[in-house]
Amino acid sequence: MKINTLFTILGLLFISFLFMSNNFGRAAGQNWGNTGAPGDQMAGNAPRTCISCHGTGTTMVTLDIELLNEAGDIVEEEYEPGVTYDVVVRINPVSGPTPAKYGFQLIALDDTNEMEINTWSEPASNVKFSLAANTGRTYPEQNSASDSNIFNMKWTAPAVGTGPITFYSCGNGVNNNGGTAGDGAACNTLSMQEGEVSSTSNIAKSFDVSIFPNPASELINLDVEVAKAGEYRIALINAYGNEVNSQFVDFHSGENKTGLRIEDLPSGMYFLQVSNLRESALYKWMKL
């Protein structure tokens, strides 16, 4: 009896520890992505998601993913390459007890190659970006169990030629009782086709970047023409969407020249991101 009781206590402690670690995000706590996206964790033949643990309770929720443009309008079908959007994940209580806390996880994938588009920025106070070692991907997720059911961040659309992308997200509304009983969970996707770059886009007017040589092996030279003088950020992003280098540069209005050493980078496709406080643009290049 004592042995059985001991195993029961140890089991409950393990479950409690597991639940508490997931309060700070599944990627941060368990190194897994559980969005239902291709390449995320599987449970047998099906994706493992928030619903796997939190979807059997009396609380019912739904989940929405929204992309908003600079004017605050919802973008429904097409993204514009290089444009930065506001992304909103909203968990909606539908029926049953109102959740005490909320959590979520999100990822954006290139539909063709199932590569992540990891261009997240400016997370809200209840959001962080976590690298999951088991998938090698970075996921926006809750900082801790959130009082708010709304999670905001920014995302920069990929370069021209990337093609269609899909956002995958799962989230839950929990009763915060230290376990998963009674909780509710939901998953959703948002698919976007690649649209045309607008001839009247602020980004097209603000940034004109030439990269040479391209492909390159040791150094890339940049001719950057900007409409407004100020501090600009230059970042290198690999094909997996991970930022590998960044720096801040003061550009004057008009043409500017600078360079980046790249000899230590692995060969492959990369993106160069140029941004200021309001706008961002992505450019594709190859490392030999």
Secondary structure as UniProt FT lines:
FT   HELIX           2..22
FT   TURN            23..24
FT   HELIX           26..30
FT   TURN            38..39
FT   STRAND          42..43
FT   TURN            44..45
FT   STRAND          46..47
FT   HELIX           50..54
FT   STRAND          60..68
FT   TURN            70..71
FT   STRAND          74..75
FT   STRAND          78..79
FT   TURN            81..82
FT   STRAND          84..95
FT   STRAND          101..110
FT   TURN            111..113
FT   STRAND          120..121
FT   TURN            125..126
FT   STRAND          127..132
FT   TURN            133..136
FT   STRAND          137..142
FT   STRAND          150..156
FT   TURN            160..161
FT   STRAND          165..174
FT   TURN            181..182
FT   STRAND          184..194
FT   TURN            199..200
FT   HELIX           202..206
FT   STRAND          207..212
FT   STRAND          219..226
FT   STRAND          230..238
FT   TURN            239..240
FT   STRAND          243..251
FT   STRAND          254..261
FT   TURN            263..264
FT   STRAND          268..275
FT   STRAND          280..287
//
